Amino acid sequence: MKIWHNNRCSKSRCAVEILNENKVKFEEYKYLDNPPNASDIKDVLSKLGMKASELIRKGEPAFKENFKGKELSEKEWIEAMVKFPKLIERPIFVNGDKAVVGRPPERVLEIA
C-alpha cells in the first residue's frame, strides 16, 4: 500500500495515523518532494476511476492564478498537475489496482 502524502496536510497526517493505528504496512510517497509524471497521474486516475479535473484542489493559489474559469482537456489537467503538484487532492491511498482519495481520511480502510 502506498500513500501520496504531504506532511503539511492535516488530512494526510490523520490518514497516516489511521494506518499506523490499524497496523497497516504502507510506503509514503512524498509527491511534493518527488513530483509524479504524467504516466503516474494517469495510472492513479485509472485506479481511482476519476477524471483529472475531479482530482484538482480548486482552493490552491496555483489553481486560482492559472486555471480558474478555464475549460481544460484531460491531458491539459494532467499536465497542470505535473507542473503544479500542489493541485493534486490528497491524500491518495493506492493498494494494488485500487485507489481512494482520503477525504475523509478513514476511507483508507476501504482498501487497506
C-alpha positions in Angstrom: 0.0 0.0 0.0 1.2 3.5 -0.8 0.0 6.9 0.4 0.6 10.0 -1.7 1.4 12.1 1.4 2.0 15.8 2.3 3.2 16.3 5.8 1.7 19.8 5.9 -1.8 18.5 5.2 -3.8 17.6 8.3 -6.0 15.1 6.4 -2.8 13.4 5.2 -1.3 13.3 8.6 -4.5 11.9 10.1 -4.6 9.2 7.4 -1.1 8.1 8.3 -2.2 7.9 12.0 -5.2 5.7 11.0 -2.9 3.4 9.0 -0.4 3.2 11.9 -3.2 2.6 14.5 -4.6 -0.2 12.3 -1.1 -1.7 11.8 -1.3 -1.4 8.0 2.0 -1.5 6.3 2.5 1.2 3.8 5.0 3.3 1.9 4.9 7.1 2.0 5.2 8.8 -1.4 6.0 12.5 -0.7 4.8 13.7 -4.1 5.7 17.3 -3.5 9.4 16.3 -2.9 9.4 13.9 -5.9 6.5 15.0 -8.2 4.7 12.4 -10.3 5.0 12.4 -14.0 2.0 12.2 -16.4 2.1 8.4 -16.5 2.0 8.2 -12.7 -1.0 10.5 -12.6 -2.8 8.6 -15.4 -2.2 5.4 -13.5 -3.6 6.7 -10.2 -6.6 8.3 -12.0 -7.4 4.9 -13.6 -7.2 3.2 -10.2 -9.4 5.9 -8.7 -11.9 5.8 -11.6 -11.8 9.6 -11.8 -11.3 12.3 -14.4 -8.3 14.5 -13.9 -10.5 17.6 -13.2 -12.0 15.7 -10.2 -8.6 15.4 -8.6 -7.8 19.1 -8.7 -7.7 21.2 -5.5 -9.6 24.3 -6.6 -8.7 26.3 -3.4 -5.0 26.3 -4.2 -3.4 29.6 -5.3 -1.9 27.9 -8.4 -5.5 26.9 -9.5 -6.9 30.4 -8.9 -4.0 32.1 -10.6 -3.7 29.8 -13.6 -6.8 27.8 -14.2 -9.9 29.2 -12.6 -12.7 29.6 -15.1 -10.9 27.7 -17.8 -12.0 24.6 -19.6 -9.1 22.1 -19.9 -8.9 18.8 -21.6 -7.9 15.6 -19.6 -4.4 15.9 -21.0 -4.1 19.6 -20.0 -5.3 18.9 -16.4 -2.7 16.1 -16.1 0.0 18.5 -17.4 -1.2 21.0 -14.9 -0.8 18.5 -12.0 2.7 17.6 -13.3 3.7 21.3 -13.3 1.9 22.2 -10.1 1.7 19.0 -7.9 0.1 21.0 -5.1 -3.1 20.9 -7.3 -3.4 17.1 -6.6 -6.0 16.3 -4.0 -4.5 14.5 -1.1 -4.1 12.1 0.5 -4.4 9.3 -2.1 -4.2 5.7 -1.0 -3.1 3.0 -3.5 -3.3 -0.7 -2.9 -2.7 -2.8 -5.9 -5.1 -1.9 -8.6 -7.4 0.1 -6.3 -7.0 3.7 -5.0 -9.1 6.1 -2.9 -8.8 9.8 -2.0 -8.7 10.0 1.7 -11.4 12.6 2.2 -12.3 11.8 4.9 -9.0 10.1 6.0 -10.9 7.0 7.2 -11.6 6.0 3.6 -8.1 4.4 3.6 -9.7 1.4 5.5 -11.9 0.7 2.4 -8.9 -0.7 0.5 -6.4 -1.5 3.3 
